[in-house]
Amino acid sequence: MHNPPFELNPRILSLSLQIQNIIGELKTATLVKPSVKLRKKKQIRPIPPSLAIEGNSLTTEQITAILEKKKGSRTEKADSGSH
């Protein structure tokens, strides 16, 4: 049997437990979905540079407004169709 070059003591065991707890927290943190607002920002961020390549100079705020308007019009269509 292999003998480690150290002796286990309460401090080592405590630190080991703390490390395991942090690893568990990090693993669960990656499972949590980002907020809707953050996902929208991440979704919109690559659009302005792409538009600039095509010669369009819409701001992030203008793009957000356009996307919100489209989303609103889809919701209105769905609502009006159920009447």
N, C-alpha and C positions, 0 to 999 in steps of 0.2 A: 504494500500500500504506500502511496506517495504522501510524504509529510510536507505540508507547505512551510515556507521559510518564515512563518509568523505564527503567533498564537491567537486564536479567536478570543476576544474579550468583549465585554458588554458594549464598549464604544464602537468597535468594528461591527458588531451585530446591529447596533442602533443605526449607524451610518448606512449599512447595507439595506436595512428596512426602509430608510428614508429614500434611498436611491430607487428601490423597487416601487415605492409609492409614486415618486415623480415620474418614473417610466410609465406606470399605469395611467396617470393623469394625462401625460402627453399622448398616449395611444387613444384615449377617449376624446381628447380635444380635437384630434384629426377626424373623428367621426361626426362631430357637431357641424351642421350646415351653417355657412355664413349667413348673416342677416340678408333679407331681401334687398335692402338698400345697398349693401356691400356688393351683392351679386350684380345689381343693376350697374353700379359704377364700373365693375370689372368688365361687364358686357359692353358698356358704352366707350370705355377708354380707347380701344383700338380703332374706333370709327373715324375720328377727326384726321389722323394721319393718312388713312386710306382715302378719305374724301379729298385731302389736299393733293394727293398724287393725281387725282382726276381734275384738279383745278377748282374744287368747291371749298369754300372757306366757312362752313358752318361751325359755330361754337358748340362746346359740349352742352351748354344750356339749350341751344336751339335743337340739337339732336334729341335731347331728353324730352323736350316739349313735343317734338314730332312723334316720338315713340309713345308717349303718354296719350297723345291725341288718337293715334291708331288703336291703342289698347282700349281707349274709351269708346271709339266708334264700333269696335267689335262687341263690346259689352252692350252698347245701345242696340245693335242689331239683334243680339241674342234676346234682349229684354223685349224688343218690339215684336219679335217672332212668336213669343209665347202668349201674346194677347189675343 
